């Protein structure tokens, strides 16, 4: 009897292992993992000369995902041209899990079609997998990811979008975040990783150029007000900082 029970448990365990879903992580690079100032292309080009720093909170999160799921597949997908910077070298230098980097080639790929095409190719290569999709709202990541799930009929996917424009969008089918502190619970991060993210300096979670970009947009959008457009913009920036600054224990 004990032998039969043991064999039954062994069979059930093997079935669970066989049924375990493959985990695939797809991430944009600029403004999702890289502090690139992608909203201002001229300044972004200038940053390439001095080197682009990583969002350290994303590095900590990706490192834990890899540690918990050693067989997980990572894809770094960007509309940036590969002659501007080498994504393989940048991700390796900055401590992100090893994965396949996909960038556009000069005059070969259009920005509107490159990402959707590569996303479908990745989905086709991993049928039945679970997907974690990371991007930002500077360009079209939300639309591209939503289209992928619909067109490829992916049943198990979660979308996380960095609100790099600081407009506080809310959508039922994806999670927007201003800092990584806001998604550690959603991703079941450990107390250690959560503390690492929470204790980062604020300008490592929200670089100063995002706040400057916001202020310039607010000044441009300001039409009539009791206070000057510049004063209104500065006040709004301070309000945004108060809303998204992590509360340290």
C-alpha positions in Angstrom: 0.0 0.0 0.0 2.8 2.4 0.9 4.6 1.6 -2.3 1.4 2.4 -4.3 1.0 5.7 -2.5 4.6 6.6 -3.1 4.3 5.8 -6.8 1.1 7.8 -7.1 2.8 10.8 -5.4 5.8 10.4 -7.8 3.5 10.4 -10.8 1.6 13.5 -9.6 4.9 15.3 -9.0 6.2 14.5 -12.4 2.9 15.7 -13.9 3.2 19.0 -12.1 6.8 19.4 -13.3 5.7 18.7 -16.9 2.8 21.0 -16.6 4.8 23.9 -15.2 4.6 26.9 -17.6 7.7 28.4 -19.1 8.3 32.0 -18.0 9.2 34.6 -20.6 10.2 38.1 -19.7 10.1 40.8 -22.5 11.3 44.3 -21.7 11.8 47.5 -23.5 15.2 49.2 -22.9 15.1 53.0 -23.1 13.1 54.5 -20.2 12.1 51.1 -19.0 15.6 49.8 -17.9 17.8 52.7 -19.2 17.6 56.3 -17.9 17.8 57.5 -21.4 15.5 60.6 -21.5 13.8 59.1 -24.5 11.2 61.8 -24.6 13.9 64.3 -25.6 15.8 62.7 -28.5 18.6 65.3 -28.7 19.4 65.0 -25.0 19.1 61.2 -25.2 21.8 61.2 -28.0 24.0 63.3 -25.7 23.6 60.8 -22.9 25.0 58.1 -25.1 28.4 59.8 -25.0 28.7 59.9 -21.2 26.9 56.5 -20.7 23.3 55.7 -19.8 22.7 54.6 -16.2 20.2 51.8 -15.4 17.1 51.9 -13.3 18.6 50.1 -10.4 15.2 49.0 -9.0 14.5 47.1 -12.3 17.9 45.4 -12.0 17.1 44.2 -8.5 13.6 43.0 -9.6 15.0 41.2 -12.7 17.8 39.6 -10.7 15.3 38.1 -8.3 13.0 36.9 -11.1 16.0 35.1 -12.6 17.1 33.6 -9.2 13.6 32.3 -8.6 13.2 31.0 -12.2 16.6 29.9 -13.5 15.1 28.6 -16.8 13.2 31.9 -17.5 13.9 33.4 -20.9 14.7 37.1 -21.1 14.2 39.3 -24.2 15.3 42.9 -24.4 13.4 44.5 -27.3 14.0 48.1 -28.3 13.2 50.4 -31.2 16.7 51.9 -30.8 19.2 51.4 -33.6 22.0 48.9 -32.8 24.6 51.3 -34.1 23.8 53.8 -31.3 24.6 51.4 -28.6 25.1 47.6 -28.1 22.2 46.3 -26.0 24.1 43.0 -25.3 27.0 44.9 -23.8 24.9 47.4 -21.9 22.7 44.8 -20.2 25.7 42.6 -19.3 27.7 45.7 -18.0 24.8 46.8 -15.8 24.0 43.4 -14.2 20.8 42.4 -16.0 20.1 38.7 -16.6 21.5 37.4 -19.8 19.0 37.4 -22.6 18.4 37.9 -26.3 18.7 41.6 -27.3 16.7 42.8 -30.4 17.3 46.2 -31.9 16.5 47.9 -35.2 19.0 48.0 -38.0 19.7 51.2 -39.9 17.0 51.9 -42.5 15.8 48.3 -42.4 13.0 48.4 -39.8 10.2 50.9 -39.2 9.5 51.8 -35.6 5.8 51.1 -36.0 6.3 47.6 -37.3 9.6 46.4 -35.7 8.4 45.7 -32.2 5.0 44.1 -33.1 6.8 41.8 -35.5 9.4 40.7 -33.0 6.8 40.3 -30.3 4.9 37.9 -32.4 8.0 36.0 -33.2 8.9 35.6 -29.5 5.3 34.5 -28.7 5.4 31.9 -31.5 8.7 30.5 -30.1 7.1 30.0 -26.7 3.6 28.6 -27.0 1.7 28.2 -23.8 4.3 30.2 -21.8 3.6 32.8 -19.1 4.7 36.3 -20.0 5.9 39.3 -18.0 5.9 42.4 -20.2 7.7 45.6 -19.2 7.7 48.9 -21.1 7.0 52.6 -20.8 4.5 55.2 -22.0 7.0 57.5 -23.9 6.1 55.7 -27.2 3.8 52.8 -28.0 4.6 49.9 -25.6 1.1 49.7 -24.1 -0.5 49.3 -27.5 2.1 46.9 -28.8 1.7 44.6 -25.7 -2.0 44.8 -25.8 -2.0 43.9 -29.5 0.4 41.0 -28.8 -1.9 39.4 -26.2 -4.9 39.8 -28.5 -3.3 38.7 -31.8 -1.3 35.8 -30.3 -4.1 34.7 -27.9 -1.8 34.6 -24.9 -3.7 33.4 -21.9 -1.2 34.2 -19.2 0.4 37.6 -19.4 1.0 40.6 -17.1 1.9 44.1 -18.4 3.9 46.6 -16.4 4.3 50.1 -17.8 6.7 52.7 -16.4 4.8 56.1 -16.3 7.8 58.0 -17.7 5.6 60.9 -18.6 4.2 61.1 -15.1 0.6 61.4 -16.3 -0.8 58.8 -13.9 -2.6 56.7 -16.4 -4.8 53.8 -15.1 -5.9 50.8 -17.2 -7.6 47.6 -16.1 -5.5 45.3 -18.4 -2.0 46.6 -17.3 -0.2 48.1 -14.3 1.3 51.6 -14.6 4.0 52.5 -12.1 6.1 55.6 -11.4 8.7 53.8 -9.3 9.5 50.2 -8.9 8.5 50.4 -5.3 4.9 50.3 -6.5 5.2 46.9 -8.2 7.3 44.8 -5.8 4.1 43.4 -4.2 2.6 42.7 -7.6 5.7 40.7 -8.6 5.9 38.9 -5.2 9.4 40.3 -4.5 11.2 39.2 -1.4 11.6 41.6 1.6 15.2 42.0 0.7 14.5 43.2 -2.9 11.7 45.3 -1.7 14.0 47.0 0.9 16.7 47.5 -1.8 14.2 49.3 -4.1 12.6 51.3 -1.3 16.0 52.5 0.0 17.2 53.8 -3.3 17.8 57.5 -3.6 14.7 59.2 -5.1 16.6 60.4 -8.2 17.6 56.7 -8.9 13.9 55.8 -9.0 12.7 59.0 -10.8 15.6 60.8 -12.6 15.6 64.5 -12.5 15.1 64.8 -16.3 11.6 63.2 -16.0 10.6 66.0 -13.6 12.1 68.6 -15.9 10.2 67.2 -18.9 7.0 67.3 -16.9 7.6 70.9 -15.9 8.2 72.0 -19.5 5.0 70.2 -20.7 3.0 71.8 -17.9 4.3 75.2 -18.8 3.5 74.6 -22.5 0.0 73.4 -21.6 -0.8 76.2 -19.3 -3.2 78.7 -20.8 -4.8 80.8 -18.1 -4.3 80.6 -14.3 -4.1 82.9 -11.3 -0.5 82.0 -11.0 2.1 82.0 -13.7 2.6 79.0 -15.9 6.0 78.4 -14.4 4.7 78.6 -10.8 1.9 76.3 -11.7 4.3 73.8 -13.3 6.7 73.9 -10.3 3.8 73.3 -7.9 2.5 70.3 -9.9 6.0 68.8 -10.0 6.2 69.0 -6.2 2.8 67.3 -6.0 3.9 64.5 -8.2 7.1 64.0 -6.1 4.9 63.7 -3.0 2.6 61.2 -4.7 5.4 58.8 -5.9 8.2 59.1 -3.3 8.5 55.7 -1.5 7.6 55.8 2.2 10.7 54.4 4.0 10.2 52.2 7.1 
